[in-house]
Amino acid sequence: HFDKGQMNIEHLGQEIVHILNARYPNVRERKAMLCLDPAAAGGNAASEYTTAQLLQAYTQIEAQLAPSNKPEHRRSAIDRLLKRMVGPGQPAKIIDKDCPGLINGYTGGFHYKRRGQTVALTPDKNRFSHVCEADEYAALTVEGLEPDQARFIRPDGEGAYPAPTAIYQD
């Protein structure tokens, strides 16, 4: 949905809030969270605050850092989530039809380059890789490596604390 090129963190926060308010007006009562690349806990050249702290401040939504940014962990988490059923004929993950970037990414746009019989170890960076990798971070944040390894950015922006166990049935 954010396929508009680069945008600063304040604008991204405003876009997130705008979309949530327009499409999901009751999301705040349902305890929304932002699932972020752990690199978002690093320094921000434009501010004394981290990217995660800024995004949390601009959206007023709790930010949770994924327990890892290793591609194999992300791919494993999304693979488990996409294969899991929560009931007969009920997948654990449903992708909204209004997410064409994610749908097109998972149906071939997000892929690994091939040279003959050799397949690259990293995915081709294209317009689908960002949205699919963001979805992988969300899956990894919820699925986790180990429940006690996830890290939250506290609402007051100070430090991190252990993640509660979550059940994801979207």
N, CA, C and O of each residue as an XYZ file, in Angstrom:
680
protein
N       0.824     -1.195      0.000
C       0.000      0.000      0.000
C       0.858      1.244      0.000
O       0.390      2.311     -0.398
N       2.113      1.137      0.439
C       3.005      2.279      0.513
C       3.970      2.287     -0.660
O       5.131      2.661     -0.494
N       3.519      1.886     -1.835
C       4.385      1.802     -3.010
C       4.528      3.176     -3.659
O       4.253      3.349     -4.846
N       4.969      4.160     -2.851
C       5.094      5.541     -3.327
C       6.544      6.002     -3.291
O       6.827      7.199     -3.327
N       7.460      5.038     -3.220
C       8.862      5.410     -3.114
C       9.217      5.675     -1.670
O       8.486      5.273     -0.765
N      10.321      6.341     -1.447
C      10.783      6.640     -0.098
C       9.923      7.727      0.537
O       9.509      8.673     -0.132
N       9.658      7.583      1.837
C       8.975      8.636      2.581
C       9.605      8.698      3.955
O      10.129      7.705      4.458
N       9.548      9.884      4.562
C      10.149     10.005      5.884
C       9.267      9.323      6.922
O       8.109      9.002      6.653
N       9.818      9.107      8.097
C       9.137      8.324      9.120
C       7.860      9.009      9.611
O       6.884      8.335      9.939
N       7.860     10.333      9.663
C       6.646     11.045     10.090
C       5.527     10.837      9.079
O       4.388     10.574      9.463
N       5.839     10.951      7.793
C       4.837     10.741      6.753
C       4.344      9.299      6.767
O       3.148      9.056      6.603
N       5.242      8.346      6.961
C       4.837      6.945      7.049
C       3.867      6.747      8.208
O       2.845      6.079      8.054
N       4.179      7.321      9.362
C       3.281      7.230     10.509
C       1.917      7.814     10.215
O       0.898      7.235     10.591
N       1.885      8.968      9.539
C       0.612      9.601      9.174
C      -0.181      8.726      8.200
O      -1.402      8.613      8.314
N       0.517      8.108      7.242
C      -0.144      7.214      6.280
C      -0.750      6.000      6.974
O      -1.866      5.587      6.659
N      -0.009      5.435      7.919
C      -0.517      4.280      8.669
C      -1.791      4.661      9.416
O      -2.789      3.944      9.349
N      -1.760      5.778     10.121
C      -2.927      6.240     10.877
C      -4.105      6.521      9.940
O      -5.240      6.150     10.239
N      -3.834      7.171      8.815
C      -4.891      7.474      7.852
C      -5.559      6.192      7.349
O      -6.787      6.107      7.311
N      -4.765      5.210      6.969
C      -5.322      3.956      6.455
C      -6.091      3.213      7.548
O      -7.185      2.705      7.305
N      -5.522      3.152      8.740
C      -6.232      2.477      9.832
C      -7.560      3.150     10.136
O      -8.573      2.471     10.307
N      -7.567      4.469     10.206
C      -8.810      5.188     10.499
C      -9.844      5.015      9.395
O     -11.037      4.900      9.674
N      -9.396      4.998      8.146
C     -10.325      4.874      7.019
C     -10.873      3.456      6.875
O     -12.068      3.271      6.645
N     -10.005      2.459      7.008
C     -10.421      1.077      6.743
C     -10.795      0.291      7.986
O     -11.649     -0.593      7.929
N     -10.173      0.601      9.093
C     -10.377     -0.176     10.321
C     -10.579      0.767     11.504
O      -9.710      0.865     12.370
N     -11.715      1.462     11.551
C     -11.908      2.500     12.567
C     -11.851      1.998     14.009
O     -11.583      2.792     14.911
N     -12.090      0.722     14.257
C     -12.074      0.193     15.626
C     -10.780     -0.547     15.965
O     -10.715     -1.242     16.979
N      -9.762     -0.406     15.136
C      -8.543     -1.187     15.336
C      -7.857     -0.889     16.658
O      -7.272     -1.794     17.251
N      -7.907      0.322     17.132
C      -7.218      0.654     18.380
C      -7.850     -0.076     19.566
O      -7.145     -0.429     20.511
N      -9.158     -0.309     19.535
C      -9.802     -1.053     20.602
C      -9.415     -2.525     20.564
O      -9.553     -3.232     21.562
N      -8.936     -2.983     19.429
C      -8.547     -4.388     19.280
C      -7.062     -4.608     19.535
O      -6.553     -5.707     19.318
N      -6.374     -3.591     19.986
C      -4.961     -3.691     20.354
C      -4.072     -3.979     19.151
O      -3.450     -5.038     19.068
N      -4.016     -3.046     18.237
C      -3.126     -3.149     17.083
C      -1.684     -3.033     17.546
O      -1.410     -2.480     18.611
N      -0.759     -3.556     16.743
C       0.656     -3.368     17.007
C       1.395     -3.262     15.690
O       0.958     -3.787     14.666
N       2.519     -2.576     15.736
C       3.410     -2.471     14.590
C       4.490     -3.528     14.766
O       5.141     -3.583     15.810
N       4.685     -4.359     13.763
C       5.732     -5.390     13.789
C       6.875     -4.888     12.933
O       6.698     -4.639     11.740
N       8.050     -4.736     13.532
C       9.148     -4.062     12.866
C      10.413     -4.903     12.757
O      10.663     -5.794     13.568
N      11.197     -4.597     11.738
C      12.543     -5.123     11.578
C      13.332     -4.708     12.823
O      13.250     -3.549     13.230
N      14.087     -5.612     13.434
C      14.873     -5.237     14.615
C      15.820     -4.053     14.373
O      16.210     -3.369     15.319
N      16.182     -3.817     13.131
C      17.050     -2.674     12.820
C      16.375     -1.351     13.173
O      17.056     -0.335     13.309
N      15.054     -1.343     13.325
C      14.331     -0.121     13.685
C      14.656      0.328     15.104
O      14.299      1.441     15.491
N      15.327     -0.515     15.886
C      15.745     -0.139     17.234
C      17.076      0.600     17.218
O      17.535      1.096     18.248
N      17.693      0.671     16.039
C      18.967      1.365     15.909
C      18.785      2.864     15.834
O      17.665      3.368     15.753
N      19.888      3.558     15.860
C      19.874      5.014     15.805
C      19.266      5.554     14.524
O      19.229      4.877     13.496
N      18.793      6.782     14.610
C      18.192      7.474     13.488
C      19.003      8.754     13.276
O      19.116      9.570     14.191
N      19.560      8.933     12.092
C      20.436     10.079     11.814
C      19.733     11.421     11.993
O      20.376     12.417     12.322
N      18.425     11.455     11.780
C      17.684     12.716     11.836
C      17.159     13.031     13.241
O      16.592     14.103     13.454
N      17.338     12.113     14.206
C      16.736     12.314     15.516
C      17.534     11.591     16.589
O      18.336     10.707     16.288
N      17.315     11.965     17.817
C      17.932     11.261     18.941
C      17.161      9.996     19.276
O      17.624      9.187     20.081
N      15.997      9.811     18.675
C      15.160      8.641     18.923
C      15.356      7.598     17.834
O      15.786      7.919     16.726
N      15.037      6.344     18.152
C      15.136      5.287     17.165
C      13.958      5.370     16.198
O      12.955      6.027     16.480
N      14.088      4.715     15.084
C      12.998      4.662     14.113
C      11.757      4.041     14.754
O      10.644      4.518     14.533
N      11.939      2.987     15.543
C      10.806      2.343     16.206
C      10.107      3.303     17.166
O       8.878      3.364     17.200
N      10.882      4.047     17.940
C      10.287      5.003     18.875
C       9.527      6.097     18.130
O       8.431      6.481     18.539
N      10.105      6.598     17.038
C       9.430      7.642     16.265
C       8.144      7.138     15.638
O       7.119      7.817     15.692
N       8.188      5.963     15.048
C       6.995      5.413     14.403
C       5.904      5.159     15.439
O       4.725      5.403     15.180
N       6.295      4.677     16.590
C       5.329      4.469     17.665
C       4.730      5.794     18.126
O       3.528      5.880     18.379
N       5.558      6.815     18.236
C       5.072      8.132     18.668
C       4.124      8.740     17.631
O       3.095      9.311     17.993
N       4.461      8.622     16.356
C       3.619      9.216     15.308
C       2.293      8.485     15.133
O       1.302      9.093     14.728
N       2.262      7.187     15.434
C       1.032      6.417     15.231
C       0.241      6.180     16.507
O      -0.959      5.908     16.464
N       0.926      6.285     17.652
C       0.336      5.942     18.951
C      -0.089      4.465     18.982
O      -1.068      4.097     19.631
N       0.670      3.636     18.267
C       0.446      2.191     18.240
C       1.711      1.532     18.765
O       2.815      1.909     18.372
N       1.562      0.557     19.643
C       2.712     -0.122     20.216
C       3.567     -0.777     19.135
O       3.049     -1.452     18.245
N       4.859     -0.572     19.219
C       5.800     -1.153     18.263
C       6.468     -2.363     18.889
O       6.944     -2.306     20.023
N       6.500     -3.452     18.147
C       7.174     -4.666     18.598
C       8.228     -5.024     17.571
O       7.959     -5.041     16.370
N       9.427     -5.309     18.048
C      10.522     -5.688     17.165
C      10.508     -7.193     16.940
O      10.342     -7.961     17.888
N      10.680     -7.616     15.703
C      10.793     -9.041     15.406
C      12.013     -9.594     16.138
O      12.979     -8.862     16.352
N      11.991    -10.862     16.523
C      13.102    -11.429     17.270
C      14.370    -11.639     16.445
O      15.423    -11.938     17.008
N      14.289    -11.488     15.140
C      15.454    -11.690     14.282
C      15.206    -10.990     12.950
O      14.061    -10.741     12.572
N      16.285    -10.678     12.246
C      16.104    -10.191     10.876
C      16.721    -11.172      9.879
O      16.888    -10.839      8.705
N      17.054    -12.363     10.333
C      17.628    -13.370      9.445
C      16.566    -13.869      8.470
O      15.483    -14.274      8.891
N      16.863    -13.846      7.181
C      15.880    -14.283      6.177
C      15.333    -15.680      6.421
O      14.142    -15.919      6.220
N      16.186    -16.610      6.853
C      15.699    -17.976      7.063
C      14.671    -18.045      8.193
O      13.757    -18.868      8.142
N      14.807    -17.194      9.212
C      13.827    -17.154     10.295
C      12.509    -16.563      9.800
O      11.433    -17.075     10.109
N      12.606    -15.474      9.025
C      11.387    -14.846      8.491
C      10.647    -15.810      7.569
O       9.431    -15.965      7.678
N      11.373    -16.454      6.667
C      10.740    -17.362      5.705
C      10.094    -18.543      6.412
O       9.013    -18.990      6.030
N      10.763    -19.046      7.445
C      10.216    -20.161      8.208
C       8.916    -19.751      8.901
O       7.949    -20.513      8.902
N       8.887    -18.565      9.482
C       7.688    -18.093     10.186
C       6.516    -17.914      9.226
O       5.399    -18.332      9.532
N       6.755    -17.303      8.076
C       5.643    -17.093      7.127
C       5.204    -18.424      6.539
O       4.016    -18.625      6.284
N       6.138    -19.328      6.321
C       5.803    -20.653      5.809
C       4.889    -21.388      6.792
O       3.879    -21.963      6.386
N       5.240    -21.372      8.085
C       4.402    -22.025      9.108
C       3.012    -21.403      9.144
O       2.004    -22.106      9.218
N       2.971    -20.082      9.091
C       1.693    -19.383      9.186
C       0.808    -19.652      7.971
O      -0.390    -19.891      8.119
N       1.389    -19.615      6.772
C       0.600    -19.842      5.561
C       0.101    -21.283      5.447
O      -0.912    -21.531      4.792
N       0.782    -22.219      6.061
C       0.380    -23.626      5.994
C      -0.604    -24.029      7.092
O      -1.288    -25.044      6.967
N      -0.679    -23.244      8.162
C      -1.503    -23.619      9.308
C      -2.984    -23.356      9.063
O      -3.371    -22.351      8.466
N      -3.788    -24.281      9.538
C      -5.238    -24.134      9.503
C      -5.714    -23.976     10.947
O      -5.168    -24.608     11.850
N      -6.721    -23.142     11.168
C      -7.265    -22.941     12.506
C      -8.593    -23.657     12.681
O      -9.174    -23.653     13.766
N      -9.060    -24.261     11.624
C     -10.292    -25.035     11.632
C     -10.437    -25.678     10.273
O      -9.648    -25.396      9.370
N     -11.420    -26.532     10.107
C     -11.616    -27.167      8.796
C     -11.838    -26.118      7.696
O     -12.819    -25.375      7.719
N     -10.923    -26.075      6.750
C     -11.031    -25.116      5.646
C     -10.797    -23.672      6.052
O     -11.121    -22.763      5.287
N     -10.241    -23.434      7.237
C     -10.012    -22.073      7.729
C      -8.519    -21.821      7.901
O      -7.922    -22.267      8.881
N      -7.910    -21.106      6.950
C      -6.476    -20.818      7.071
C      -6.199    -19.843      8.213
O      -7.031    -18.996      8.538
N      -5.010    -19.975      8.820
C      -4.608    -19.085      9.906
C      -4.344    -17.674      9.393
O      -4.452    -16.707     10.148
N      -4.000    -17.552      8.117
C      -3.712    -16.239      7.538
C      -4.579    -16.042      6.306
O      -4.650    -16.893      5.418
N      -5.225    -14.905      6.286
C      -6.024    -14.512      5.130
C      -5.481    -13.173      4.648
O      -5.297    -12.248      5.439
N      -5.226    -13.078      3.351
C      -4.720    -11.827      2.781
C      -5.885    -11.105      2.122
O      -6.564    -11.666      1.261
N      -6.113     -9.870      2.524
C      -7.203     -9.062      1.991
C      -7.023     -8.849      0.494
O      -5.908     -8.623      0.022
N      -8.110     -8.923     -0.243
C      -8.058     -8.724     -1.702
C      -7.573     -7.326     -2.070
O      -7.156     -7.098     -3.206
N      -7.622     -6.393     -1.132
C      -7.139     -5.035     -1.381
C      -5.640     -4.892     -1.117
O      -5.140     -3.776     -0.973
N      -4.923     -6.013     -1.052
C      -3.466     -6.016     -0.884
C      -2.817     -6.628     -2.118
O      -2.196     -7.687     -2.024
N      -2.953     -5.974     -3.290
C      -2.432     -6.587     -4.520
C      -0.918     -6.762     -4.517
O      -0.415     -7.705     -5.129
N      -0.184     -5.890     -3.852
C       1.273     -6.042     -3.808
C       1.671     -7.330     -3.105
O       2.576     -8.033     -3.554
N       0.999     -7.637     -2.009
C       1.289     -8.851     -1.262
C       0.831    -10.087     -2.045
O       1.549    -11.084     -2.120
N      -0.351    -10.011     -2.616
C      -0.859    -11.137     -3.413
C       0.055    -11.392     -4.600
O       0.450    -12.532     -4.842
N       0.395    -10.350     -5.342
C       1.268    -10.520     -6.507
C       2.672    -10.953     -6.104
O       3.336    -11.691     -6.832
N       3.115    -10.494     -4.948
C       4.423    -10.920     -4.455
C       4.442    -12.402     -4.151
O       5.353    -13.115     -4.573
N       3.434    -12.874     -3.416
C       3.401    -14.282     -3.034
C       3.025    -15.211     -4.189
O       3.189    -16.426     -4.084
N       2.535    -14.659     -5.263
C       2.212    -15.507     -6.421
C       3.259    -15.385     -7.525
O       2.973    -15.660     -8.690
N       4.465    -14.974     -7.159
C       5.570    -15.000     -8.111
C       6.402    -13.748     -8.209
O       7.545    -13.818     -8.661
N       5.879    -12.596     -7.802
C       6.652    -11.359     -7.890
C       7.832    -11.351     -6.938
O       8.881    -10.791     -7.254
N       7.672    -11.964     -5.778
C       8.727    -12.103     -4.781
C       9.384    -13.446     -5.058
O       8.800    -14.499     -4.802
N      10.594    -13.401     -5.577
C      11.223    -14.644     -6.022
C      12.749    -14.557     -5.917
O      13.324    -13.503     -5.649
N      13.357    -15.686     -6.136
C      14.816    -15.789     -6.125
C      15.297    -15.912     -7.560
O      14.717    -16.645     -8.361
N      16.357    -15.192     -7.875
C      16.909    -15.255     -9.231
C      17.521    -16.627     -9.490
O      18.068    -17.268     -8.593
N      17.412    -17.054    -10.737
C      18.003    -18.321    -11.169
C      19.011    -18.053    -12.274
O      18.811    -17.191    -13.130
N      20.081    -18.801    -12.234
C      21.065    -18.817    -13.320
C      21.297    -20.282    -13.637
O      22.077    -20.962    -12.970
N      20.622    -20.747    -14.645
C      20.698    -22.165    -14.970
C      20.085    -22.970    -13.843
O      18.913    -22.792    -13.514
N      20.882    -23.867    -13.243
C      20.403    -24.703    -12.134
C      20.632    -24.058    -10.769
O      20.204    -24.598     -9.749
N      21.302    -22.912    -10.745
C      21.644    -22.256     -9.482
C      20.581    -21.224     -9.108
O      20.137    -20.432     -9.939
N      20.187    -21.257     -7.837
C      19.219    -20.298     -7.312
C      19.944    -19.418     -6.297
O      20.666    -19.921     -5.436
N      19.751    -18.113     -6.399
C      20.390    -17.163     -5.483
C      19.959    -17.430     -4.043
O      18.872    -17.957     -3.807
N      20.800    -17.073     -3.090
C      20.495    -17.279     -1.678
C      19.587    -16.195     -1.114
O      18.968    -16.384     -0.067
N      19.507    -15.068     -1.798
C      18.660    -13.968     -1.344
C      17.640    -13.640     -2.430
O      17.902    -13.848     -3.615
N      16.475    -13.127     -2.026
C      15.452    -12.820     -3.028
C      15.838    -11.631     -3.898
O      16.637    -10.782     -3.501
N      15.263    -11.588     -5.073
C      15.439    -10.470     -5.990
C      14.799     -9.241     -5.342
O      13.623     -9.288     -4.980
N      15.535     -8.159     -5.190
C      14.981     -6.934     -4.607
C      14.206     -6.207     -5.698
O      14.785     -5.694     -6.656
N      12.891     -6.172     -5.537
C      12.026     -5.519     -6.504
C      10.851     -4.895     -5.764
O      10.863     -4.827     -4.535
N       9.855     -4.446     -6.481
C       8.735     -3.757     -5.826
C       7.913     -4.664     -4.926
O       7.123     -4.170     -4.121
N       8.077     -5.982     -5.039
C       7.338     -6.915     -4.195
C       8.127     -7.334     -2.961
O       7.541     -7.772     -1.971
N       9.441     -7.205     -3.010
C      10.253     -7.708     -1.898
C       9.976     -6.950     -0.603
O       9.962     -7.560      0.466
N       9.758     -5.656     -0.670
C       9.542     -4.887      0.561
C       8.263     -5.295      1.274
O       8.279     -5.517      2.485
N       7.166     -5.397      0.555
C       5.897     -5.739      1.185
C       5.903     -7.182      1.676
O       5.358     -7.467      2.742
N       6.503     -8.088      0.928
C       6.554     -9.491      1.359
C       7.475     -9.660      2.560
O       7.162    -10.420      3.476
N       8.597     -8.968      2.567
C       9.487     -9.057      3.721
C       8.858     -8.408      4.951
O       9.073     -8.878      6.068
N       8.094     -7.347      4.769
C       7.373     -6.738      5.895
C       6.369     -7.743      6.465
O       6.215     -7.848      7.681
N       5.699     -8.469      5.596
C       4.749     -9.494      6.046
C       5.486    -10.614      6.780
O       4.972    -11.168      7.751
N       6.680    -10.941      6.319
C       7.486    -11.952      7.012
C       7.847    -11.480      8.419
O       7.813    -12.267      9.366
N       8.194    -10.195      8.560
C       8.503     -9.665      9.893
C       7.280     -9.762     10.800
O       7.412    -10.087     11.980
N       6.107     -9.486     10.271
C       4.885     -9.608     11.078
C       4.689    -11.059     11.513
O       4.393    -11.329     12.677
N       4.855    -11.986     10.578
C       4.699    -13.406     10.912
C       5.731    -13.822     11.960
O       5.397    -14.528     12.912
N       6.969    -13.395     11.794
C       8.026    -13.759     12.735
C       7.766    -13.145     14.110
O       8.033    -13.774     15.134
N       7.248    -11.923     14.132
C       6.939    -11.268     15.400
C       5.873    -12.054     16.149
O       5.970    -12.248     17.361
N       4.864    -12.503     15.427
C       3.765    -13.232     16.053
C       4.132    -14.695     16.303
O       3.873    -15.223     17.385
N       4.726    -15.345     15.320
C       5.093    -16.752     15.435
C       6.290    -16.929     16.360
O       6.333    -17.869     17.153
N       7.258    -16.027     16.260
C       8.436    -16.036     17.099
C       9.409    -17.162     16.821
O       9.090    -18.146     16.153
N      10.600    -16.988     17.353
C      11.607    -18.051     17.395
C      11.341    -18.838     18.661
O      11.085    -20.042     18.634
N      11.408    -18.131     19.754
C      11.050    -18.605     21.083
C      10.236    -17.460     21.672
O      10.612    -16.303     21.487
N       9.142    -17.729     22.371
C       8.305    -16.631     22.881
C       9.054    -15.597     23.706
O       8.669    -14.428     23.704
N      10.124    -15.992     24.418
C      10.813    -15.035     25.281
C      11.856    -14.204     24.541
O      12.522    -13.381     25.169
N      12.029    -14.388     23.209
C      13.038    -13.641     22.482
C      12.492    -12.373     21.823
O      13.284    -11.530     21.401
N      11.185    -12.206     21.721
C      10.631    -11.006     21.101
C      10.868     -9.813     22.015
O      10.899     -9.959     23.237
N      11.038     -8.622     21.420
C      11.291     -7.415     22.197
C      10.274     -6.347     21.833
O       9.965     -6.140     20.659
N       9.765     -5.680     22.836
C       8.841     -4.574     22.620
C       9.558     -3.258     22.865
O      10.512     -3.204     23.641
N       9.104     -2.192     22.205
C       9.498     -0.836     22.572
C       8.373     -0.359     23.478
O       7.223     -0.265     23.049
N       8.695     -0.064     24.709
C       7.645      0.344     25.643
C       7.010      1.652     25.198
O       7.671      2.475     24.565
N       5.732      1.856     25.522
C       5.063      3.103     25.133
C       5.801      4.359     25.575
O       5.714      5.390     24.909
N       6.530      4.289     26.694
C       7.269      5.475     27.132
C       8.631      5.572     26.446
O       9.399      6.496     26.712
N       8.928      4.618     25.563
C      10.145      4.670     24.769
C      11.401      4.220     25.481
O      12.486      4.289     24.903
N      11.293      3.758     26.724
C      12.480      3.374     27.485
C      12.666      1.865     27.485
O      11.844      1.127     28.028
N      13.744      1.419     26.875
C      14.126      0.018     26.953
C      13.212     -0.948     26.253
O      12.414     -0.576     25.392
N      13.346     -2.200     26.639
C      12.561     -3.265     26.032
C      12.074     -4.184     27.138
O      12.671     -4.227     28.214
N      11.004     -4.916     26.890
C      10.528     -5.901     27.850
C       9.998     -7.102     27.095
O       9.671     -6.989     25.914
N       9.906     -8.250     27.746
C       9.518     -9.476     27.048
C       8.113     -9.386     26.451
O       7.224     -8.727     26.989
N       7.952    -10.067     25.333
C       6.663    -10.093     24.656
C       5.726    -11.071     25.322
O       6.164    -12.135     25.762
N       4.441    -10.743     25.412
C       3.494    -11.729     25.917
C       3.250    -12.785     24.843
O       3.470    -12.523     23.660
N       2.806    -13.950     25.230
C       2.476    -14.981     24.268
C       1.243    -14.529     23.493
O       0.280    -14.055     24.096
N       1.254    -14.667     22.179
C       0.136    -14.222     21.345
C      -0.361    -15.365     20.487
O       0.412    -16.231     20.078
N      -1.631    -15.363     20.224
C      -2.231    -16.309     19.289
C      -2.690    -15.506     18.100
O      -3.414    -14.522     18.250
N      -2.275    -15.916     16.917
C      -2.561    -15.181     15.699
C      -3.537    -15.991     14.855
O      -3.180    -17.042     14.321
N      -4.745    -15.512     14.738
C      -5.758    -16.219     13.955
C      -6.429    -15.273     12.986
O      -7.655    -15.163     12.969
N      -5.654    -14.604     12.195
C      -6.187    -13.637     11.224
C      -6.440    -14.303      9.921
O      -6.889    -13.657      8.974
